[in-house]
Amino acid sequence: MARLILPLVGLAALCPLVSAGVKFTKPEAGSTLTAGTAIEVDWIEGGDGPELTDLLTYELFLIAGGNKPEDQFVVDVITTQGSFGAGSKSASGMITTASGEDTNVNAYFVKMVAVAKTGGQLTTYSDRFAYSGMKGVGVFPQPVKAALSGITGTAGPATVDNTVDAANPAAGASPAASMFDVEYTMQTGPTRYAPMQPVPPTKITATNTKPLYPTSSVSIATTRLPIPTVIFTTTASQTYSVQSKENTVAPALNPTDDMAKFLRRWQD
């Protein structure tokens, strides 16, 4: 009996170590896709992060470049309205021939930014793959080209889990929380962090009308602008709570005077 119990104890100890998160199965590592056609993206539960049932929505992007955010370029948007609610584990989107450049390395990978039900984001990357038929010229910024020159394998960037732990929100605080205190224009990479607007008080007591932040400079474009490198902006979450109270006042009776006759005219 002891010989039977010991293996079961060992198996139970390993159960908390079961992987969750998102693991891409398509496109396959090292494969070559064709530009001008739809990219098919499939995934299963695996890797690091919360379970798929704990995720709410997602966005998918085709990325080119290195493993560091500052060395990455958003080639195309696959979808910005993905939902885990329907249990779907696949998505697709058209990739144009002018959105990227022809390279001789596995320059491309898929990036998923998923929002957890408890708050925060899970950023997952697929393995690297190549594209044929890309006709863009001068699309990639110089840092991206420099990063591509050092690519040798098919491994994509590491998963970044910034989701909030429902059982212990303080322990699940995002490692990037300090980025909300960095001035927006001083941040780099495809993701930027913006502070949350303060909650207005119930009474106006301030007498200093000086703006909290300096005004932004505006430059009028005279030529075609480059493709934006910022994918999205994350705004800090509010820290206040809202309480609701039931209205116990009885509803008013239906009108019985001329107004009732007027309302009955529109019942037809």
HUTA-V42817 format. One line per field, one symbol per residue. ss: DSSP state (A for helix, B for strand, O for the rest). phi: phi as a letter, one per 30 degrees, with the letter a starting at -180 (. if undefined). psi: psi as a letter, one per 30 degrees, with the letter a starting at -180 (. if undefined). Layout:
ss: ???
phi: ???
psi: ???
//
This chain:
ss: OAAAAAAAAAAAAAAOOOOOOBBBBBOOOOOBBBOOOBBBBBBBBOOOOOOAAABBBBBBBBBBBOOOAAABBBBBBBBBBBBOOOOOOBBBBBOOOOOOOOOOOOOBBBBBBBBBOOOOBBBBBOOOBBBBOOOOOOOOOAAAAAAAOOOOOOOOOOOBBOOOOOOOOOOOOOAAAAAAAOOAAAOOOOBBBBOOOOOOOOOOOOOOOOOOOOOOOOOOOOOOOOOOOOOBBBBOOOOOOOOOOOOOOOOOOOOOOAAAAAAAAAAO
phi: .ddddeddddddddedcddbicbdcadddidbccdibdcccbabdlickddddcccbabbbccbkdddedccbddacdacbdbdddidbaabadcddcdbcdbcbddcaccccccdddjibccbbdddacbcidcdbiddddeddddddcdbccdddddcccdcdddbeddcdddcedddcdeedcdbjdccccddddddddbdcdcdcdedbddddbcddcbddddecddaccceddcdccccbddddddddddbcddddddddcdd
psi: eefeeeeeeeeeffefgkkbakjkfkklkgljlklglkkkklllklbkallefgkdllkkkkkkaafkefglkjelkekghkkfefgkhllllkjlfffalklglifllkkkjkklffllkjjkklllllkkgkgkkgekleeeeeeffgkfagkallkjjglkjefieefgkkfgeffffkkefflllfklkklkklkklfkjfkfjgkkelllkkkkkkflkllkkfkelkkkkkkfllkklkkjgkklllkkgbfeeeeeffgf.
//
